[in-house]
Amino acid sequence: MTFASAAILGLLQGLGEFLPISSSAHLVLVPWLLGWTYQGKAYDVALHWGTMAAVCAYFWKDWTGLLRAGFSRQASSQKDLFWGLILATIPGGIAGLLLEKRAEDISPALIACILIAFGLLLGLSDKLGKRNRSIGALDLRSMLLIGLGQALAVIPGVSRSGITLTVGLFLGLRREEAARFSFLLSVPIVVAAGMLKLRHLGPAAATGPFWLGIAVTTLVGLAAIRFLLAYLKDRGTGVFVVYRVLAGLFCLAWALR
């Protein structure tokens, strides 16, 4: 792992994890297009730690308030949201534990097709969704449905932020509210993934590229979160849909050449 490749993969993870374009697809397809060898489990740890640092740093105040409300004896909307987020995290956790290994064997051509299909689904949700609900209007059933969508993100090309945004829009959430719920929902599962990856930590953790990857992923991830929340206040998801379709078609053509 060189410093340059570490920085590129950190950039891909930071952007792809939080923008609805699929980090897992980019971490497979870009090295495949460039002819790189697999970066190794230790670098997976660096990318997950970077993601974990970004989302926890951005939403620590939100989750501190949710934790206080969740274990309070008083009923409140924050308490309902906390336990709804916990419930919605369960499907993704189960899917990650059971299917992660199988998902790693998906071919680049199939990943490209998934990138296109779920990009079009995102566009459809933006077109058909009523966009008149806030997070506070979500009941446990709606939050669980978003959590079930998150479980699909174990498949490269789906995009965790993309599928949760898609389900949120279909449920009538405003764009920025759907994105905020998606990011809040990502905290438990991203933290769990970062901790689970510790078992793969090895000598590579003492190298410069390992820590560069964490730094790049964290900084780019923070910028991506801030950008998407601001962008979706008065814009649609069309740019991400177009990007996913074009990127998928290019990779599919490359695979079939």
C-alpha positions as CSV (number, residue, x, y, z in Angstrom):
1,M,0.0,0.0,0.0
2,T,1.5,3.3,-1.1
3,F,0.7,6.8,0.2
4,A,-1.0,7.6,-3.1
5,S,-3.2,4.6,-3.3
6,A,-4.1,5.0,0.4
7,A,-5.1,8.6,-0.2
8,I,-7.2,7.6,-3.3
9,L,-9.0,4.8,-1.4
10,G,-9.6,7.1,1.6
11,L,-11.1,9.7,-0.7
12,L,-13.4,7.0,-2.3
13,Q,-14.5,5.8,1.1
14,G,-15.1,9.2,2.5
15,L,-17.2,10.3,-0.5
16,G,-18.9,7.0,-1.2
17,E,-20.0,6.2,2.3
18,F,-21.9,9.4,2.8
19,L,-22.9,10.4,-0.7
20,P,-25.5,8.0,-2.3
21,I,-23.0,6.5,-4.7
22,S,-21.8,3.4,-2.9
23,S,-18.3,3.3,-1.3
24,S,-18.2,-0.5,-1.6
25,A,-18.7,-0.4,-5.4
26,H,-16.0,2.2,-5.8
27,L,-13.5,0.3,-3.6
28,V,-14.0,-2.7,-5.8
29,L,-14.4,-1.0,-9.2
30,V,-11.6,1.6,-9.1
31,P,-8.8,-0.8,-8.1
32,W,-10.2,-3.2,-10.7
33,L,-10.1,-0.6,-13.4
34,L,-6.6,0.5,-12.4
35,G,-5.3,-3.1,-12.0
36,W,-4.4,-2.8,-8.3
37,T,-4.2,-5.8,-6.1
38,Y,-6.5,-6.1,-3.0
39,Q,-5.4,-3.6,-0.4
40,G,-5.7,-6.1,2.5
41,K,-7.8,-6.5,5.7
42,A,-5.7,-4.0,7.6
43,Y,-6.6,-1.2,5.2
44,D,-10.2,-2.2,5.6
45,V,-9.8,-1.3,9.2
46,A,-8.3,2.1,8.4
47,L,-11.2,2.9,6.1
48,H,-13.8,1.8,8.7
49,W,-12.1,3.8,11.4
50,G,-12.1,6.9,9.2
51,T,-15.8,6.5,8.5
52,M,-16.5,5.9,12.2
53,A,-14.5,9.0,13.2
54,A,-16.3,11.2,10.6
55,V,-19.9,10.2,11.5
56,C,-19.3,10.2,15.2
57,A,-17.6,13.6,15.1
58,Y,-20.4,15.2,13.1
59,F,-23.3,13.7,15.1
60,W,-21.9,13.3,18.6
61,K,-24.2,16.0,20.0
62,D,-27.3,14.4,18.4
63,W,-26.4,11.0,19.7
64,T,-25.5,12.3,23.2
65,G,-29.0,13.8,23.4
66,L,-30.6,10.7,22.0
67,L,-28.8,8.5,24.6
68,R,-29.9,10.7,27.4
69,A,-33.5,10.7,26.2
70,G,-33.4,6.9,25.4
71,F,-32.7,5.9,29.0
72,S,-34.8,8.6,30.6
73,R,-38.0,7.7,32.4
74,Q,-39.8,10.5,30.6
75,A,-41.7,9.9,27.4
76,S,-40.5,12.1,24.5
77,S,-40.1,12.2,20.8
78,Q,-36.3,11.9,21.2
79,K,-36.8,8.7,23.3
80,D,-39.0,7.3,20.5
81,L,-36.4,8.2,17.9
82,F,-33.6,6.6,19.9
83,W,-35.3,3.2,20.3
84,G,-36.5,3.4,16.7
85,L,-32.9,3.9,15.5
86,I,-31.8,0.9,17.6
87,L,-34.6,-1.2,16.2
88,A,-33.7,-0.1,12.6
89,T,-30.1,-1.0,13.1
90,I,-30.8,-4.7,13.8
91,P,-31.5,-5.8,10.2
92,G,-28.3,-4.3,8.9
93,G,-26.2,-5.8,11.7
94,I,-27.7,-9.3,11.0
95,A,-27.1,-8.9,7.3
96,G,-23.5,-7.8,7.8
97,L,-22.7,-10.8,10.0
98,L,-24.4,-13.3,7.8
99,L,-23.7,-12.1,4.2
100,E,-20.6,-10.0,4.2
101,K,-18.3,-12.8,3.0
102,R,-20.7,-13.8,0.2
103,A,-21.1,-10.2,-0.9
104,E,-17.4,-9.9,-1.4
105,D,-17.5,-12.5,-4.3
106,I,-19.8,-10.4,-6.5
107,S,-18.3,-9.7,-9.9
108,P,-17.5,-6.1,-11.1
109,A,-20.0,-6.5,-13.9
110,L,-22.8,-7.3,-11.5
111,I,-21.7,-4.5,-9.2
112,A,-22.0,-2.1,-12.1
113,C,-25.6,-3.4,-12.8
114,I,-26.5,-2.9,-9.1
115,L,-25.1,0.6,-9.2
116,I,-27.3,1.5,-12.1
117,A,-30.5,-0.2,-10.8
118,F,-30.4,1.3,-7.3
119,G,-29.5,4.7,-8.8
120,L,-32.6,4.6,-10.9
121,L,-34.6,3.5,-7.8
122,L,-33.2,6.5,-5.9
123,G,-34.4,8.8,-8.8
124,L,-37.8,7.2,-8.7
125,S,-38.2,7.7,-5.0
126,D,-37.3,11.4,-5.4
127,K,-39.9,11.8,-8.1
128,L,-42.7,9.9,-6.4
129,G,-42.1,10.8,-2.7
130,K,-44.4,13.4,-1.2
131,R,-41.5,15.0,0.7
132,N,-43.8,16.5,3.4
133,R,-42.7,14.6,6.6
134,S,-40.0,15.2,9.2
135,I,-38.1,12.7,11.2
136,G,-40.4,13.4,14.1
137,A,-43.3,12.0,12.1
138,L,-41.7,8.6,11.6
139,D,-43.3,5.7,13.6
140,L,-41.5,2.5,14.5
141,R,-42.7,0.7,11.4
142,S,-41.3,3.4,9.1
143,M,-38.0,3.4,10.9
144,L,-37.8,-0.4,10.7
145,L,-38.5,-0.2,6.9
146,I,-35.6,2.2,6.5
147,G,-33.5,-0.2,8.6
148,L,-34.5,-3.1,6.3
149,G,-33.3,-1.0,3.4
150,Q,-30.0,-0.5,5.1
151,A,-29.6,-4.2,5.4
152,L,-29.3,-4.4,1.6
153,A,-26.2,-2.2,1.7
154,V,-24.1,-5.2,2.4
155,I,-24.3,-5.8,-1.4
156,P,-21.6,-3.7,-3.2
157,G,-23.2,-1.1,-5.4
158,V,-26.4,-0.6,-3.3
159,S,-25.0,2.2,-1.1
160,R,-26.0,2.5,2.6
161,S,-26.8,6.2,2.4
162,G,-28.4,5.7,-1.0
163,I,-30.9,3.0,0.0
164,T,-31.8,4.6,3.3
165,L,-32.4,7.9,1.5
166,T,-34.5,6.0,-1.1
167,V,-36.7,4.3,1.5
168,G,-37.0,7.6,3.4
169,L,-38.2,9.4,0.3
170,F,-40.7,6.7,-0.5
171,L,-42.0,7.1,3.0
172,G,-42.6,10.9,2.4
173,L,-39.6,12.4,4.2
174,R,-38.2,15.7,3.0
175,R,-34.9,15.1,1.3
176,E,-32.7,16.7,4.0
177,E,-34.7,14.9,6.7
178,A,-34.2,11.6,4.9
179,A,-30.5,12.3,4.7
180,R,-30.3,13.2,8.4
181,F,-32.1,10.1,9.5
182,S,-29.8,8.1,7.2
183,F,-26.7,9.5,8.9
184,L,-28.1,9.1,12.4
185,L,-28.9,5.5,11.6
186,S,-25.4,4.9,10.3
187,V,-23.7,5.7,13.6
188,P,-24.4,2.4,15.5
189,I,-23.6,0.1,12.5
190,V,-20.5,2.1,11.4
191,V,-19.2,2.0,15.0
192,A,-19.9,-1.8,15.2
193,A,-18.2,-2.4,11.9
194,G,-15.1,-0.4,13.0
195,M,-14.8,-2.4,16.2
196,L,-15.3,-5.8,14.4
197,K,-12.6,-4.9,11.9
198,L,-10.1,-4.7,14.8
199,R,-9.5,-8.5,14.6
200,H,-7.9,-7.9,11.2
201,L,-5.4,-5.3,12.6
202,G,-1.8,-6.3,11.9
203,P,1.6,-4.8,11.4
204,A,0.3,-2.6,8.6
205,A,-1.3,-0.4,11.3
206,A,2.2,0.9,12.1
207,T,2.7,2.3,8.6
208,G,2.1,5.8,7.3
209,P,-0.4,4.8,4.5
210,F,-2.7,3.2,7.2
211,W,-3.0,6.4,9.1
212,L,-3.1,8.5,6.0
213,G,-6.1,6.5,4.9
214,I,-7.9,7.1,8.2
215,A,-7.2,10.9,8.0
216,V,-8.3,11.3,4.4
217,T,-11.5,9.2,5.0
218,T,-12.4,11.2,8.1
219,L,-11.8,14.7,6.6
220,V,-13.5,13.8,3.3
221,G,-16.4,12.1,5.1
222,L,-17.0,15.2,7.3
223,A,-17.1,17.4,4.2
224,A,-19.4,14.9,2.4
225,I,-21.9,14.8,5.3
226,R,-22.0,18.6,5.5
227,F,-22.3,18.9,1.7
228,L,-25.2,16.4,1.3
229,L,-27.3,17.9,4.1
230,A,-27.0,21.4,2.7
231,Y,-27.4,20.2,-1.0
232,L,-30.6,18.4,-0.4
233,K,-32.4,21.3,1.2
234,D,-33.3,22.8,-2.1
235,R,-32.0,20.3,-4.7
236,G,-32.9,16.8,-5.8
237,T,-30.9,13.6,-6.2
238,G,-30.7,13.8,-10.0
239,V,-26.9,14.4,-10.1
240,F,-26.2,11.3,-8.1
241,V,-28.6,9.2,-10.2
242,V,-26.9,10.4,-13.4
243,Y,-23.4,9.7,-11.9
244,R,-24.4,6.2,-10.8
245,V,-25.9,5.3,-14.2
246,L,-22.9,6.6,-16.2
247,A,-20.3,5.1,-13.9
248,G,-22.2,1.7,-14.0
249,L,-22.5,1.8,-17.8
250,F,-18.8,2.6,-18.2
251,C,-17.7,-0.2,-15.9
252,L,-20.2,-2.6,-17.5
253,A,-18.8,-1.8,-20.9
254,W,-15.2,-2.2,-19.6
255,A,-16.1,-5.7,-18.2
256,L,-17.7,-6.8,-21.4
257,R,-15.1,-5.4,-23.8
